[in-house]
Amino acid sequence: MNTEQARFNMIQQQIRPWEVLDPGVLALLSVVKREDFVPAEHRELAFADVEIPLKPGARPGQTMLPPRVEARLLQELAVRNTDKVLEIGTGSGYMAALLAAKAEFVYSVEIDPELVERARRNLQQAGVANVSVDLGDASRGWDLYAPYDAIVVSGSLPVLPEALLRQLKIGGRLIAVVGEAPTMEARLIRRPDEDAFSSENLFETVVAPLDNALQPEKFVF
């Protein structure tokens, strides 16, 4: 495989058509080597438009998102170099590396111990120093370092937990894929003041659910 040609094709054929046109984001996708964060057994899929399992027998949420989804989420979150960012669901560490290139610091949380170690190793080998990877369940937020300027959820949520929204700073942004298959939408949530949140639907997609995600209340007849 011609790696650089495959990367170029990914950007031009998958990512640009998904309205990812920010020059900074496109340049970053050329610099942060996605193939270095893909499990060795799936390296040939590094630039394919698919979710990639991160370990043998991986659960639905233990995947890398398709490149076009990662890129669009990154663009819409509009991370600044003064931002303190929370990522929920570290996976391989690839999204954390992208975020870290734009943020002051990234706090990433992963529920699977094996993936925590792998992500830490991947990030270290990539020379990324402004990311910490914690082991834990952040499906309802991670108050250890709250509040955050930006939050990104690297898996879908049937509903957005109120506790997670409350961990945003005033002026902060949160991006997550919300809903249940086959109907999910990527949403950008902003917190303009203490008690107000605005929501913008960005695009429709279907991605695997986050482990232990809050479930909607079911009516019992």
Kinemage of the C-alpha trace (Angstrom):
@kinemage 1
@onewidth
@group {chain A} dominant
@subgroup {mainchain}
@vectorlist {calphas} color= white
{ca met a 1} P 0.000 0.000 0.000
{ca asn a 2} L 1.250 3.473 -0.871
{ca thr a 3} L 0.568 5.063 2.491
{ca glu a 4} L 0.782 8.708 1.465
{ca gln a 5} L -1.396 8.149 -1.597
{ca ala a 6} L -3.952 6.340 0.569
{ca arg a 7} L -3.920 9.225 3.062
{ca phe a 8} L -4.366 11.751 0.253
{ca asn a 9} L -7.282 9.747 -1.159
{ca met a 10} L -8.900 9.538 2.284
{ca ile a 11} L -8.783 13.300 2.673
{ca gln a 12} L -9.920 14.123 -0.861
{ca gln a 13} L -12.534 11.397 -1.385
{ca gln a 14} L -13.980 10.810 2.093
{ca ile a 15} L -13.316 13.839 4.262
{ca arg a 16} L -13.669 16.858 1.958
{ca pro a 17} L -17.057 15.661 0.599
{ca trp a 18} L -18.270 15.585 4.219
{ca glu a 19} L -17.919 19.370 4.389
{ca val a 20} L -14.588 19.255 6.197
{ca leu a 21} L -12.897 22.221 4.553
{ca asp a 22} L -11.022 23.852 7.449
{ca pro a 23} L -7.404 24.105 6.185
{ca gly a 24} L -6.030 23.547 9.692
{ca val a 25} L -7.991 20.338 10.157
{ca leu a 26} L -7.063 19.024 6.713
{ca ala a 27} L -3.392 19.765 7.331
{ca leu a 28} L -3.556 18.025 10.706
{ca leu a 29} L -4.937 14.867 9.113
{ca ser a 30} L -1.810 14.723 6.974
{ca val a 31} L 0.513 15.212 9.954
{ca val a 32} L -0.999 12.897 12.588
{ca lys a 33} L -0.374 9.413 11.229
{ca arg a 34} L -3.641 7.500 11.533
{ca glu a 35} L -1.997 4.207 10.612
{ca asp a 36} L 0.145 4.385 13.770
{ca phe a 37} L -3.009 4.213 15.913
{ca val a 38} L -4.658 1.306 14.070
{ca pro a 39} L -4.143 -2.262 15.402
{ca ala a 40} L -1.497 -4.043 13.358
{ca glu a 41} L -3.952 -6.698 12.157
{ca his a 42} L -6.169 -3.997 10.601
{ca arg a 43} L -3.482 -1.665 9.290
{ca glu a 44} L -4.680 -2.117 5.705
{ca leu a 45} L -7.979 -0.502 6.791
{ca ala a 46} L -6.335 2.588 8.276
{ca phe a 47} L -7.714 4.895 5.567
{ca ala a 48} L -10.955 3.036 4.777
{ca asp a 49} L -14.427 4.466 5.397
{ca val a 50} L -15.246 1.952 8.139
{ca glu a 51} L -15.238 1.540 11.901
{ca ile a 52} L -12.149 -0.474 12.865
{ca pro a 53} L -12.231 -2.969 15.791
{ca leu a 54} L -9.561 -2.120 18.352
{ca lys a 55} L -9.059 -5.603 19.816
{ca pro a 56} L -10.045 -9.222 19.137
{ca gly a 57} L -13.628 -9.798 20.212
{ca ala a 58} L -14.150 -6.050 20.536
{ca arg a 59} L -17.499 -4.869 21.849
{ca pro a 60} L -19.491 -2.526 19.559
{ca gly a 61} L -18.077 0.619 21.168
{ca gln a 62} L -14.464 -0.535 20.988
{ca thr a 63} L -13.803 0.787 17.502
{ca met a 64} L -12.150 3.685 15.706
{ca leu a 65} L -14.742 5.919 14.107
{ca pro a 66} L -14.645 6.319 10.307
{ca pro a 67} L -12.157 9.048 9.279
{ca arg a 68} L -14.866 11.350 7.882
{ca val a 69} L -16.761 11.314 11.198
{ca glu a 70} L -13.614 11.979 13.250
{ca ala a 71} L -12.638 14.853 10.976
{ca arg a 72} L -16.083 16.462 10.991
{ca leu a 73} L -16.351 16.252 14.787
{ca leu a 74} L -12.913 17.820 15.122
{ca gln a 75} L -13.795 20.652 12.747
{ca glu a 76} L -17.116 21.467 14.381
{ca leu a 77} L -15.679 21.466 17.918
{ca ala a 78} L -13.333 24.307 16.854
{ca val a 79} L -10.713 23.648 19.526
{ca arg a 80} L -8.497 26.590 20.514
{ca asn a 81} L -4.959 26.481 21.855
{ca thr a 82} L -6.147 27.679 25.277
{ca asp a 83} L -8.798 24.952 25.610
{ca lys a 84} L -8.934 22.258 28.246
{ca val a 85} L -10.664 19.341 26.512
{ca leu a 86} L -12.346 16.184 27.817
{ca glu a 87} L -12.516 13.186 25.498
{ca ile a 88} L -14.782 10.314 26.557
{ca gly a 89} L -13.654 7.039 25.015
{ca thr a 90} L -9.928 7.124 24.223
{ca gly a 91} L -9.844 3.986 22.087
{ca ser a 92} L -6.516 3.898 20.252
{ca gly a 93} L -5.630 7.498 21.146
{ca tyr a 94} L -5.983 8.856 17.605
{ca met a 95} L -8.688 11.431 18.318
{ca ala a 96} L -6.823 12.469 21.462
{ca ala a 97} L -3.735 13.108 19.316
{ca leu a 98} L -5.758 15.250 16.892
{ca leu a 99} L -7.326 17.211 19.748
{ca ala a 100} L -3.961 17.659 21.457
{ca ala a 101} L -2.519 19.279 18.341
{ca lys a 102} L -5.086 22.060 18.714
{ca ala a 103} L -5.730 22.242 22.495
{ca glu a 104} L -3.745 23.296 25.527
{ca phe a 105} L -4.430 19.947 27.227
{ca val a 106} L -6.625 16.892 26.650
{ca tyr a 107} L -8.018 14.722 29.425
{ca ser a 108} L -9.062 11.436 27.860
{ca val a 109} L -10.922 8.682 29.719
{ca glu a 110} L -11.215 5.038 28.655
{ca ile a 111} L -13.121 2.249 30.411
{ca asp a 112} L -11.059 -0.666 29.058
{ca pro a 113} L -7.663 -1.220 30.777
{ca glu a 114} L -6.069 -2.808 27.696
{ca leu a 115} L -7.026 0.149 25.534
{ca val a 116} L -5.760 2.599 28.173
{ca glu a 117} L -2.301 1.059 27.964
{ca arg a 118} L -2.381 0.917 24.178
{ca ala a 119} L -3.474 4.539 23.851
{ca arg a 120} L -0.784 5.713 26.257
{ca arg a 121} L 1.825 3.794 24.260
{ca asn a 122} L 0.559 5.114 20.917
{ca leu a 123} L 0.534 8.703 22.143
{ca gln a 124} L 3.998 8.407 23.638
{ca gln a 125} L 5.394 6.935 20.417
{ca ala a 126} L 3.764 9.764 18.461
{ca gly a 127} L 5.431 12.332 20.721
{ca val a 128} L 2.152 13.689 22.102
{ca ala a 129} L 2.805 15.103 25.576
{ca asn a 130} L -0.281 17.191 26.374
{ca val a 131} L -2.711 14.288 26.872
{ca ser a 132} L -3.474 12.262 29.978
{ca val a 133} L -5.319 8.954 29.646
{ca asp a 134} L -7.299 7.888 32.729
{ca leu a 135} L -8.948 4.526 33.350
{ca gly a 136} L -12.600 4.950 34.268
{ca asp a 137} L -16.229 5.266 33.256
{ca ala a 138} L -16.918 8.785 31.989
{ca ser a 139} L -20.236 7.961 30.314
{ca arg a 140} L -21.942 10.442 32.652
{ca gly a 141} L -19.044 12.869 32.815
{ca trp a 142} L -15.653 13.094 34.472
{ca asp a 143} L -15.590 15.724 37.196
{ca leu a 144} L -11.949 15.185 38.174
{ca tyr a 145} L -10.714 18.052 35.984
{ca ala a 146} L -14.019 19.849 35.304
{ca pro a 147} L -15.090 22.283 34.048
{ca tyr a 148} L -13.943 21.919 30.439
{ca asp a 149} L -13.828 24.290 27.483
{ca ala a 150} L -14.754 21.449 25.130
{ca ile a 151} L -16.012 17.878 25.437
{ca val a 152} L -16.105 15.234 22.705
{ca val a 153} L -17.733 11.814 23.043
{ca ser a 154} L -16.109 9.167 20.837
{ca gly a 155} L -19.187 6.928 20.742
{ca ser a 156} L -22.931 7.414 20.490
{ca leu a 157} L -25.221 8.234 23.419
{ca pro a 158} L -28.952 7.367 23.460
{ca val a 159} L -29.470 10.466 25.627
{ca leu a 160} L -27.170 13.244 26.826
{ca pro a 161} L -26.614 13.102 30.602
{ca glu a 162} L -27.353 16.370 32.404
{ca ala a 163} L -24.252 15.856 34.561
{ca leu a 164} L -22.073 15.885 31.459
{ca leu a 165} L -23.533 19.158 30.218
{ca arg a 166} L -22.911 20.745 33.621
{ca gln a 167} L -19.189 20.043 33.283
{ca leu a 168} L -18.885 22.562 30.453
{ca lys a 169} L -17.465 25.980 31.199
{ca ile a 170} L -19.580 29.006 30.338
{ca gly a 171} L -18.895 29.463 26.644
{ca gly a 172} L -17.929 25.801 26.314
{ca arg a 173} L -18.874 23.337 23.548
{ca leu a 174} L -19.771 19.661 23.584
{ca ile a 175} L -20.077 17.399 20.563
{ca ala a 176} L -21.618 13.934 20.569
{ca val a 177} L -23.623 11.576 18.391
{ca val a 178} L -27.009 11.248 20.082
{ca gly a 179} L -29.820 8.758 19.501
{ca glu a 180} L -30.330 5.091 18.790
{ca ala a 181} L -29.903 3.212 15.517
{ca pro a 182} L -31.090 3.785 12.880
{ca thr a 183} L -31.651 7.425 13.870
{ca met a 184} L -28.663 9.289 15.292
{ca glu a 185} L -27.499 12.876 14.919
{ca ala a 186} L -24.219 14.567 15.697
{ca arg a 187} L -25.063 17.491 17.962
{ca leu a 188} L -23.060 20.533 18.962
{ca ile a 189} L -24.091 21.828 22.382
{ca arg a 190} L -23.056 25.282 23.588
{ca arg a 191} L -23.352 26.756 27.076
{ca pro a 192} L -23.776 30.527 26.716
{ca asp a 193} L -24.441 31.052 30.435
{ca glu a 194} L -24.942 29.176 33.700
{ca asp a 195} L -28.431 27.849 33.053
{ca ala a 196} L -28.711 27.903 29.265
{ca phe a 197} L -27.691 25.368 26.622
{ca ser a 198} L -28.189 25.572 22.871
{ca ser a 199} L -28.171 22.572 20.538
{ca glu a 200} L -27.367 22.387 16.824
{ca asn a 201} L -27.897 19.237 14.758
{ca leu a 202} L -24.906 18.880 12.432
{ca phe a 203} L -25.413 15.679 10.463
{ca glu a 204} L -26.978 12.242 10.590
{ca thr a 205} L -24.832 9.172 11.097
{ca val a 206} L -24.778 5.850 12.936
{ca val a 207} L -21.862 4.928 15.195
{ca ala a 208} L -21.396 2.301 17.895
{ca pro a 209} L -22.670 3.208 21.379
{ca leu a 210} L -20.424 4.240 24.234
{ca asp a 211} L -20.001 1.583 26.940
{ca asn a 212} L -22.394 2.088 29.892
{ca ala a 213} L -24.169 4.977 28.163
{ca leu a 214} L -27.201 6.373 29.959
{ca gln a 215} L -30.356 4.776 28.584
{ca pro a 216} L -33.668 6.578 27.984
{ca glu a 217} L -36.479 5.826 30.370
{ca lys a 218} L -38.840 3.166 29.031
{ca phe a 219} L -42.580 3.246 29.557
{ca val a 220} L -43.986 0.112 31.141
{ca phe a 221} L -47.631 -0.704 30.445
